[in-house]
Amino acid sequence: MTSLLPHVVASIDRINTALEVTVMQPAPANATGKSSTPVFLNGLLTQVKSTSSSLRWLRNHASASYSQGRRWCPDLSYGPRESTPGSVLPPGIPIFDDFRTIKIEIGVSQSWGMAQGQLDHKAISIWAVMPGIEYVLCVKFNPDFANPEYKLYDARVSPLVQLAPLPIVSPRTEIHLDAHRILGIPQGMALPIGFPKTLSVDLYSPLEWAMR
């Protein structure tokens, strides 16, 4: 397999860092339980405070690592912590260290499509069929961050078909994630205090940060 050029690797590293911080910074919930504003990444932010609600209950993983079966490596993945109140392991997942609910694939100069190794193939044929997975986010852009696009796959949709890409544009491009699903908490049960029912994430802010 051909090695990625250094500038491509640098682009992936920067966007991974930016996305990780973005997902870990939820907006405060309003009276309806939804995020009152989308999650924004401050370009000067280099670390997440330990008091962050999502950081406390949602754990980030650099890659997928299952104790059983084949191992795959997305760019980022997230799942509930063992200490997350109300979180229940799904069938087929023996331990919380293996529990992922969100997968994120970053494609730099890669193609959308269902061929082996392409972004849609990974999302639909690999990640979405794994136990516990709720959402698969694919983000694609050029090495200079031009033409950014995304697709958000909902693993509960059946049949899961290839989506059309959506542009990531200024001033913000939001995705919305059901908190019960990403925390592994059954619907109807209480969420951790301070965690919004719908987690809104802005995809433009990490791109803007990475381009600096």
Buried (B, 14 or more C-beta within 10 A) or exposed (E): EEEBEEEBEBBBEBBBBBBBBBBBBBBEBEEEEBBEEBBBBEBEBEEBEEEBBBBBBBBBBEEBEBEEEEEBEBBBBBBBBEEBBBBEBEEEBEEBBBBBBBBBBBBBEBEBEBEEEBBBBBBBEBBBEBBBBBBBBBBBBEBEBEEBBBBBBBBEEEEBEBBEBBEBEEEBBEBBBBBBBBBBBEEEEEBBEBBBEBBBBBBBBBBBBBBE
